[in-house]
């Protein structure tokens, strides 16, 4: 694996200031530093965030076309975006690892957060470990890839 896409959905650009009791006090820049350090030499971490569902879908298409493993935090799109689910399925059906991650544990939160339309097609799901969810996903992608 020479590259991994780390894709983040809506409101995750507000990490560090958005509900720090749930999501912690570090931002995406801190996540990037952590993942680059954990990835080590020779692995490019392509970390992206968008509030736009269509852009996230296009990035998943790019992952398929470039055969790039994906770590995906779909955020609020987790619970209802069938377009995102179908794009993520293109990744896994192509034999490319896609790990769904969540900073918090959705099952320990409000009822509407308990259902993911992504989990059923993901290679795996890691949730509830803060930024370590991404680190664990990086290791899973390494092993799957």
C-alpha positions as CSV (number, residue, x, y, z in Angstrom):
1,X,0.0,0.0,0.0
2,X,1.6,3.3,-1.1
3,X,-1.4,5.5,-0.6
4,X,-4.6,5.6,1.5
5,X,-7.5,8.0,1.2
6,X,-8.9,9.2,4.5
7,X,-12.3,10.6,3.7
8,X,-14.3,12.6,6.2
9,X,-17.9,13.8,5.9
10,X,-20.0,16.7,7.1
11,X,-19.1,18.8,10.1
12,X,-15.8,17.0,10.7
13,X,-14.0,20.2,9.5
14,X,-15.1,21.6,12.8
15,X,-13.2,19.0,14.9
16,X,-11.5,20.7,17.8
17,X,-14.3,23.1,18.4
18,X,-17.4,21.0,17.8
19,X,-18.6,19.1,20.9
20,X,-15.2,18.4,22.3
21,X,-16.8,16.2,25.0
22,X,-17.8,13.9,22.2
23,X,-15.2,14.4,19.5
24,X,-12.1,15.6,21.4
25,X,-10.2,18.8,21.2
26,X,-8.0,18.1,18.3
27,X,-8.6,19.1,14.7
28,X,-8.1,17.5,11.3
29,X,-4.5,18.9,11.1
30,X,-3.7,17.0,14.2
31,X,-5.3,13.9,12.7
32,X,-3.2,14.3,9.6
33,X,0.0,14.5,11.6
34,X,-0.9,11.4,13.6
35,X,-1.7,9.4,10.5
36,X,1.4,10.4,8.6
37,X,3.5,9.4,11.6
38,X,1.6,6.1,12.0
39,X,1.7,5.3,8.2
40,X,5.5,5.6,8.1
41,X,7.8,6.0,5.2
42,X,6.5,5.3,1.7
43,X,2.8,5.6,2.5
44,X,0.9,8.7,1.4
45,X,-2.0,9.7,3.6
46,X,-4.5,11.6,1.5
47,X,-6.8,13.2,4.1
48,X,-9.8,15.0,2.9
49,X,-13.0,16.5,4.4
50,X,-16.2,17.8,2.8
51,X,-19.7,18.8,3.8
52,X,-20.8,17.9,0.2
53,X,-22.3,14.5,-0.4
54,X,-21.6,14.6,-4.1
55,X,-17.9,15.4,-3.6
56,X,-17.6,12.4,-1.2
57,X,-19.2,10.2,-3.8
58,X,-16.8,11.4,-6.4
59,X,-13.8,10.8,-4.1
60,X,-15.0,7.2,-3.7
61,X,-15.2,6.8,-7.5
62,X,-11.6,8.1,-7.6
63,X,-10.6,5.5,-5.1
64,X,-12.0,2.8,-7.4
65,X,-10.4,4.2,-10.5
66,X,-7.0,4.4,-8.7
67,X,-7.4,1.2,-6.7
68,X,-6.7,3.2,-3.5
69,X,-7.8,1.8,0.0
70,X,-10.2,4.0,1.9
71,X,-10.7,5.0,5.5
72,X,-14.2,6.6,5.6
73,X,-15.8,8.6,8.3
74,X,-19.2,9.3,6.7
75,X,-20.3,11.4,9.7
76,X,-24.0,12.2,9.4
77,X,-24.2,10.6,6.0
78,X,-23.7,7.3,7.8
79,X,-27.4,7.1,8.7
80,X,-29.2,7.8,5.4
81,X,-27.0,8.4,2.4
82,X,-27.7,5.6,-0.1
83,X,-25.7,7.4,-2.7
84,X,-22.7,7.2,-0.5
85,X,-23.4,3.6,0.4
86,X,-23.6,2.7,-3.3
87,X,-20.3,4.5,-4.1
88,X,-18.6,2.8,-1.1
89,X,-19.9,-0.6,-2.4
90,X,-18.1,0.1,-5.7
91,X,-14.9,0.2,-3.7
92,X,-15.3,-3.0,-1.8
93,X,-16.8,-4.9,-4.8
94,X,-13.6,-4.0,-6.6
95,X,-11.7,-5.8,-3.9
96,X,-10.3,-2.6,-2.4
97,X,-10.4,-2.2,1.4
98,X,-12.8,0.3,2.9
99,X,-12.9,0.7,6.6
100,X,-15.8,2.8,8.2
101,X,-14.6,4.8,11.2
102,X,-16.2,6.9,13.8
103,X,-14.6,9.0,16.5
104,X,-17.4,8.4,19.0
105,X,-19.4,5.2,19.5
106,X,-22.6,5.7,17.6
107,X,-24.3,3.0,19.6
108,X,-23.7,4.8,22.8
109,X,-25.4,7.9,21.5
110,X,-28.9,8.9,20.2
111,X,-31.1,6.2,18.7
112,X,-31.0,7.6,15.2
113,X,-27.2,7.2,15.2
114,X,-27.4,3.4,15.8
115,X,-28.1,2.6,12.1
116,X,-25.4,2.8,9.4
117,X,-26.2,2.2,5.7
118,X,-22.4,1.9,5.1
119,X,-21.5,-0.8,7.6
120,X,-23.0,-3.6,5.6
121,X,-20.8,-3.1,2.7
122,X,-17.6,-1.9,4.5
123,X,-14.6,-4.2,4.9
124,X,-14.9,-3.5,8.6
125,X,-16.1,-0.9,11.2
126,X,-14.1,0.8,14.0
127,X,-15.8,3.2,16.3
128,X,-15.5,4.8,19.7
129,X,-11.7,5.2,20.1
130,X,-11.3,8.9,19.2
131,X,-8.5,9.5,16.7
132,X,-7.2,6.0,17.5
133,X,-10.2,4.7,15.4
134,X,-8.3,6.0,12.4
135,X,-5.0,4.5,13.5
136,X,-6.7,1.1,14.0
137,X,-8.3,1.5,10.5
138,X,-4.9,2.3,9.0
139,X,-3.6,-1.0,10.4
140,X,-6.6,-2.9,9.2
141,X,-6.2,-1.4,5.7
142,X,-2.5,-2.5,5.7
143,X,-3.5,-6.0,6.6
144,X,-6.3,-6.2,4.1
145,X,-4.4,-4.6,1.3
